[in-house]
Amino acid sequence: MLPAAKLRIGLTGGIGSGKSTVAALLVQHGATLVDTDAIARGLTEPGGAAINLIAAEFGADLVAATGALDRDRMRALVFSDAAAKRRLEAILHPMIGAETQRQARAARTCVLVFDVPLLVESAHWRGRVDRVLVVDCEESTQVARVVARSALSHDAVRAIIAQQATRRQRRACADAVIHNDAPTPQELAQSVAALWHIWTRQDQRTTGCT
């Protein structure tokens, strides 16, 4: 179970939405960030706790020469094979859950932010947090951002987006939505600050938060 004596914010958004930027701004206000994507990457880096299990389940060719998960090959596999995706999730999800709880219990701040890309797709995350914050933008913005920062093609990014919840589904689960198509950094920071002050002032558990 996640700690109850804190304000728990679930942060989500599609690939390229700017969710990580919003997470960093929340940390600047005093939140502790628990990043489930970062936890997953750590589990699949060289020496990560999931590497041997993945190699045993999928074969050593899914592990790169560096000792890390070959993410490109695994992405291609799980996009084309739903059963493979479930097998990978059966390995990673319990480990991610355990580390998420460990980090949450260790937090010393009054606000916890859980960065969960697949929060809407999950059967349990909505019930584990007090507020859901969605970072939203047009699909064209998502594609342009991801192509600019990665080696992925436009079609590859669109395929990833198609595997995620729709914008409408995310917004339907949200307690608040930050629209992030083309704000200036200052405008985005102001939106996050306004929401932070509203939510922390509404919640008695956050007495002392600024």
N, C-alpha and C positions, 0 to 999 in steps of 0.2 A: 504493500500500500504506500502511496505517496503521502508525505507529511501533510497533516490537516491544519496545522497551526501557522500556515502561511497562505498568502494569496497566490494561487497557482494559475498562471496564464498559459494557455496552449496557443502557440504561434504556428501558423501554417500559410502556405501559398504555393503556387505552381513554380516549376523550374523557371528561373529568370525573373521572378516577380520582384526581387529585391528584399526578400525575407531576411537574409543574413544582415543586410544593412539595418533593418528595423531592429533585429535582435541586438546588434551592437549598440544602437541608441538606447534601448531599454537597459542594457548593462550600464551605460553611462549614468543612468538615473538611479542605479543602485540595485538592480535585479541580479540574481544569479542565473546564468544561462546553463541549461542542460540540453546539449545539442545531440539529438539522436543520430543524425547523419554523421557527425564527427565520431560518435561512439562506434558506429558501424564501420567507418573507415579504419579506426584503430584496431578493430577486431580482424580486419582483413589486410593489414599491413604486414611486412616481414616479421615473423615471430608472433603475430596476432593469435589470439586464442581460438579463432575460428578456422585458421588456415588448414590445419591437419584434418579437421572434420570435413571441410569442403573438398580437399584433395581425395579423401577416402570416399566421399559420396559421388563426386563428379569426375574424378580422375586428375592425375597430376598435371595434365596439360591445361587445366584451368588456373594453375598457379604460374605466374610469370617467372622469368629467370631471376628476378630480384627477390623472390620469395613472397611477394605480395599477390593478392588476387588479380588475375588478368581481367580487369573490369570491362574492357571492350568485348572480350569473348563471352563473359558471363552476361553482360547486358544483351548481347545478341541472342544468347540461349534462352534467357527467361522471357524475352519479348516474343519469341516464337514458340515457346513450350510452357504452357500454364502449369503442368505438373512439375517441371524443373523449378519454376518460380516458387511453388509451394514447398519443394524440398529445400531450397535455399532459405526460405523464410523459417522453416522448422529448425534450422541450425542457428540462424542469426537472431530471431526475435526473442527467444528466452535469454540469450546473452545480453542483448541490448536492454531488455527489461530489467535485468539484474543490475547492470551498471547504471541505468537511469535512476533506479531506486537508491543505489549507493550514493551517487552524487547529490540527489535530492536530500537525503538524510544528512549529508555532510554540510549542506548550505547553511550559512549563518545570516543570511539576509531575510527580510520580511516578504520579499516577492521572488517567486521562482518562475522562470520562463522556460517552458519546454518547447524547443524548436522541433516540430514533428512534421516533416513533409507530407506524410500520408495520414494525418490526423483524421481527416474526413472519411477516408477509406477504412479506418480502423473500427473495430467493433466496440472498443472499450475506452478510447482516449477521451471522448467527450464527457464521460462520466467521471473522469479522474481530475479534471481541471475546473476551476471556478469561472473562468472567462475564456472565450476563444477569440483570438485576433487573427483576421485574415488579411494578408497583403495581396492586393488584386491589381491586375493590369490587363491590357489587351493581349491576345495571343501573338499578334505581330510584334509587340514590344518584347515579349518573352523570347521569341525566336531570334530577334535581332541581338538581344543581350547575350544569349548563350552562344550564338555563332561568333560573336565578337571576342568572347573570352575563352573559347575552346576550339578544338579541332573538329567538332561535330558539324555536319551539314544541316541545311535548312530542313531537309526531309527527316533526318535523324532526330532533330529537336522536336519536330511535329509528332513523330512517333512516340517520343517520351511523353509529350503533353497528352496524347490520346490515351495513354495508359493511366493517367492520373484522373482524379476527380475533376469534374467540370467546374468552371467558374461559378455557375449557378449553384451547384451543390455545396461548394465552399461557403459562398455567401449565405446560404440557407442555414448553415451551422454557426454562423458568426454572431458574437455579441458586439463586435465592432469590425469595420472594414477600413483599411487604409488604402486609398487609391494611389498607385505608384507608377503611372505611365510617364509623366514628364515633369514632376515637381523639381524645383531646385533643391540642393542639399539642405538649405535653410528651411524651405517649406516642409520638407519631409520631417526634419527634426522638430519643427513646431507642431506638426500633427501628432507625432509620438509623444511629445511633452504634454500636450493638451489631454490626450487619452490617459497618460500616466497619472496626471493630477486628478482626473475624474475618478479613475478606478481606485487609487490609493486612498482618496478621501472618503469614498463610499464604504471602504472595508475597514472595520475596526482592528483587524489583525495587523494592519500596516501602520499603526501609530508610530510616528517617528520617521516614516519614509518621506522623502522630499520629492 
